[in-house]
Amino acid sequence: MAVNDIKVLKFAGDTRTYKVDDRDTSGYGLTIKAGEPVLACGNYATRVGTYEPRIAELNGRFIGIAQKESTETATANGVVDVITVIPGQTVLEGAATTVANVDTAAELLTYLNNYILFDATTEPASTTAATITIDENDTSDPNGNGLILIDGSADARGLCDVTVHMLVTQNGNLYGQTMD
């Protein structure tokens, strides 16, 4: 991944330290890099994969963005410092998966306020570094998708600004909540 694929623009939560399972046990191929979105999975943190964060996802609750690289090795547990998100307030910024979809104000407008997800070029178990983007044209699903597109650069950089839905966070309710 390119370090700092995803940045916290505004209203960051506290920075907290989370445990990271050793890579042999977890099956994850690489350390968590600075700027990668992070999930809490059971007792450990891991980076997001493609099409995350999801509402009511039992395999991981979104906690924030890694501040620096995690310290686990193949055989020893480690830690990662995570800038936590405040649902509905923290603004994250990252490149669109398809920059051409949002490189003008008119194009960006068609996706504003959609409920979308992160996209990763590889899954966490891979030993190939991932680039993580914001999938701006994912089907808007307020009952499943955990990011809300609120703004963007509307230029050749193709940056998207998102907030985080409460129900995908570590403090969100796992059951019985939909936006219908």
Backbone torsions as a table, in degrees:
resi	resn	phi	psi	omega
1	MET	NA	154.7	168.8
2	ALA	-80.3	128.6	-179.6
3	VAL	-57.7	140.2	179.3
4	ASN	68.5	41.3	173.2
5	ASP	-57.8	-41.4	-179.4
6	ILE	-118.0	132.3	-178.5
7	LYS	-119.9	150.0	171.5
8	VAL	-88.5	116.7	-179.5
9	LEU	-86.7	-45.2	-174.4
10	LYS	-146.2	152.9	168.5
11	PHE	57.5	51.4	177.3
12	ALA	-68.7	149.1	171.1
13	GLY	-83.6	-168.3	177.1
14	ASP	-64.8	155.9	169.5
15	THR	-93.1	124.4	-178.0
16	ARG	-124.7	153.5	178.6
17	THR	-100.1	128.0	179.3
18	TYR	-118.5	148.9	176.1
19	LYS	-74.3	146.4	176.4
20	VAL	-126.8	127.0	-179.4
21	ASP	-68.5	149.3	176.9
22	ASP	-60.6	151.2	-172.4
23	ARG	-69.5	-29.4	177.6
24	ASP	-66.0	-42.4	-179.3
25	THR	-73.1	-44.8	-175.6
26	SER	-75.1	-26.8	-176.2
27	GLY	83.6	2.7	179.1
28	TYR	-82.2	139.5	-170.5
29	GLY	-83.7	-27.2	-174.1
30	LEU	-137.3	164.6	173.6
31	THR	-68.9	162.0	173.0
32	ILE	-78.3	128.8	-177.5
33	LYS	-96.0	155.0	174.7
34	ALA	-56.2	134.2	179.5
35	GLY	90.3	0.0	176.4
36	GLU	-90.2	137.7	173.7
37	PRO	-66.0	143.1	-171.9
38	VAL	-125.7	138.5	174.8
39	LEU	-109.1	151.2	168.2
40	ALA	-95.7	117.4	-178.9
41	CYS	-118.4	102.4	-175.5
42	GLY	62.8	-123.2	-178.3
43	ASN	-91.3	0.6	-172.2
44	TYR	-129.8	160.1	175.4
45	ALA	-98.3	148.9	174.3
46	THR	-148.4	161.6	177.7
47	ARG	-80.1	159.8	178.0
48	VAL	-69.2	156.1	170.2
49	GLY	-107.1	-167.2	178.1
50	THR	-68.1	143.6	178.0
51	TYR	61.6	46.6	172.6
52	GLU	-133.7	158.8	0.3
53	PRO	-84.6	146.7	-179.1
54	ARG	-112.5	144.3	176.4
55	ILE	-68.3	138.5	179.0
56	ALA	60.5	31.4	177.5
57	GLU	-80.8	112.1	-177.0
58	LEU	-74.6	-18.1	-177.4
59	ASN	-89.2	0.6	178.7
60	GLY	172.9	134.2	178.3
61	ARG	-110.6	132.3	-176.8
62	PHE	-67.4	128.6	-179.7
63	ILE	-116.2	-26.4	178.7
64	GLY	155.4	-153.8	-174.8
65	ILE	-117.4	130.9	179.7
66	ALA	-61.2	130.6	179.6
67	GLN	-81.1	-35.1	177.2
68	LYS	-150.0	172.2	-176.2
69	GLU	-63.8	142.4	177.7
70	SER	-71.4	163.0	-171.5
71	THR	-108.9	2.7	-178.4
72	GLU	-66.9	157.3	174.5
73	THR	-120.6	-173.6	178.2
74	ALA	-62.1	-32.6	-173.0
75	THR	-120.1	-3.5	-178.2
76	ALA	-129.0	136.6	175.5
77	ASN	-63.2	159.3	178.0
78	GLY	-143.8	-160.0	179.4
79	VAL	-138.9	163.2	173.3
80	VAL	-141.5	136.3	174.5
81	ASP	-88.1	128.4	-175.2
82	VAL	-122.8	129.3	171.4
83	ILE	-80.0	109.9	-175.2
84	THR	-74.2	157.4	179.6
85	VAL	-104.4	149.2	173.7
86	ILE	-106.1	113.3	-175.4
87	PRO	-53.1	133.9	177.3
88	GLY	76.4	-7.1	-178.3
89	GLN	-120.2	-49.5	-179.3
90	THR	-61.3	131.6	177.8
91	VAL	-108.1	123.7	177.3
92	LEU	-106.5	149.5	178.9
93	GLU	-129.1	137.0	175.4
94	GLY	-159.0	167.3	179.3
95	ALA	-72.8	146.0	174.2
96	ALA	-68.6	149.4	175.4
97	THR	-61.4	-41.9	177.1
98	THR	-121.3	95.6	-175.1
99	VAL	-55.7	-37.8	-178.2
100	ALA	-61.3	-17.8	178.6
101	ASN	-76.6	-19.9	-173.3
102	VAL	-134.3	24.3	-175.6
103	ASP	-89.0	4.0	170.6
104	THR	-133.0	159.7	180.0
105	ALA	-61.3	-39.8	-179.6
106	ALA	-64.2	-41.7	178.9
107	GLU	-67.8	-44.2	178.9
108	LEU	-58.9	-39.6	-179.0
109	LEU	-56.5	-34.1	-178.6
110	THR	-66.7	-19.1	-177.4
111	TYR	-108.4	-9.0	-177.2
112	LEU	-58.7	141.4	179.1
113	ASN	68.3	11.5	173.0
114	ASN	-77.1	149.7	175.6
115	TYR	-92.9	116.2	-170.5
116	ILE	-132.2	-169.2	-175.1
117	LEU	-140.7	169.4	169.2
118	PHE	-78.9	156.3	174.4
119	ASP	-127.7	131.9	179.0
120	ALA	-120.2	138.2	-179.1
121	THR	-71.2	-20.7	174.2
122	THR	-140.6	156.1	177.5
123	GLU	-82.8	161.6	-177.0
124	PRO	-56.3	-29.1	-178.1
125	ALA	-74.0	-12.7	-178.0
126	SER	-72.3	152.0	172.9
127	THR	-97.2	9.7	175.1
128	THR	-100.3	130.1	-179.3
129	ALA	-60.5	143.6	-178.2
130	ALA	-102.1	148.6	164.0
131	THR	-103.0	129.1	-178.4
132	ILE	-109.9	127.0	-179.4
133	THR	-125.3	174.9	175.9
134	ILE	-103.7	119.2	-174.5
135	ASP	-80.8	83.2	-172.3
136	GLU	-62.5	-28.5	-176.7
137	ASN	-104.4	16.9	173.2
138	ASP	-62.6	148.4	179.5
139	THR	-57.9	124.5	-179.2
140	SER	-65.1	120.9	-178.2
141	ASP	-139.5	95.8	-178.7
142	PRO	-68.3	-12.9	178.3
143	ASN	-95.1	-5.4	-177.7
144	GLY	-135.0	-35.5	-174.0
145	ASN	-90.6	141.2	-168.9
146	GLY	-103.4	1.6	177.9
147	LEU	-116.6	145.6	179.2
148	ILE	-120.7	118.5	-179.0
149	LEU	-75.1	116.1	-176.0
150	ILE	-112.7	-17.3	-178.8
151	ASP	-171.4	-179.0	177.8
152	GLY	-175.2	176.9	-176.3
153	SER	-79.7	-24.1	-178.6
154	ALA	51.4	43.6	177.1
155	ASP	-148.3	-171.0	-174.9
156	ALA	-64.0	-17.2	176.7
157	ARG	-71.9	-27.8	177.7
158	GLY	63.1	38.0	-178.9
159	LEU	-82.0	142.5	177.7
160	CYS	-120.8	137.4	174.9
161	ASP	-107.3	132.1	-178.3
162	VAL	-133.1	153.5	166.0
163	THR	-108.9	172.6	-174.1
164	VAL	-112.8	129.6	176.9
165	HIS	-66.9	135.9	-177.6
166	MET	-55.6	-37.6	-171.6
167	LEU	-75.6	-2.6	175.4
168	VAL	-101.4	-5.3	-175.4
169	THR	-86.8	169.8	179.6
170	GLN	-61.5	-25.4	-179.1
171	ASN	-97.0	-0.9	-178.9
172	GLY	-78.8	154.5	178.0
173	ASN	-75.0	134.4	-178.0
174	LEU	-82.0	-22.8	-170.7
175	TYR	-132.5	151.3	167.3
176	GLY	78.9	9.1	-179.2
177	GLN	-119.5	121.6	172.9
178	THR	-134.6	170.0	-178.3
179	MET	-103.6	18.9	-179.8
180	ASP	-71.9	NA	NA
